[in-house]
Structure formats: structure tokens, C-alpha cells
Amino acid sequence: MEPDDLLCYCFHVTHRKVMNFARIHRPEVPSQLSECGGAGTGCGWCVPFLRQCFDAVQQESSPEIQISAEEYAARRAAYLQDGRTRGSSDSDEMDSDSDEMDSDEMDSDEMDSDEMDSNG
């Protein structure tokens, strides 16, 4: 990846901009790179690459993003086509799990009150 290639397509943030931001502002955690033009807060595709940039700055080295701009764009398109966007599958699963747990808890609460009514 070249310095002027887009790293975050959602917000049009280049690799150079992220690296300069990281060198100047010295974020303490990778998520603070989102302060660089919103990078990483859209579809989520660039988050692993932002982590590579963060790690490189922490180690005072150059990031090793060994992928062409064309390949990067093609993989991102496939990522979006598969519907894998930031938090889409994880949050949906968590929501359905919590809904099931809530209904299970309600059933046990109802059973407890039914038992008390029949015993009392």
C-alpha cells in the first residue's frame, strides 16, 4: 500500500494521513486513530489495517501492509457484499441471546410466583 492510497474508504482517509496523525498525536490505543477523520468508524473494514499502523508507530517502524490498492479495494468490496460491516453480526447475535435470556428469566419468575400462589 502506498502512502496516498485510501485506508478508510468510508471517510476518504489516506494511509499517509493516518500515519502522520499517529506519529504526531501518539494515540495510546488503536481506537484513538478514529480521531483521524473518522477512520475505522464506518464499515469497519480498515480496522485491522489501522491496528497495523498503530503497532508500527508504537514500534517506530513502517507498517507492513503488503497489499496493492486495487487488491485492498476488491477485498473491501467483497467484505461489504457479504454484509460484514462493523458490528452487524456480533450485535445481532448478542441481541438475540439477550432476548432469549430475558424470556427464560421471565418464565422462571412466573413459575416462582405460580408456585407461591399454589402453596400459599
Secondary structure, DSSP 4 states (H G I P E B T S, - for coil): --TTSEEETTTTEEHHHHHHHHHHH--SSGGGGGGTTTTTSSSSTTHHHHHHHHHHHHTTS-------HHHHHHHHHHHHHTT--TTHHHHHHHHHHHHHHHHHHHHHHHHHHHHHHHH-
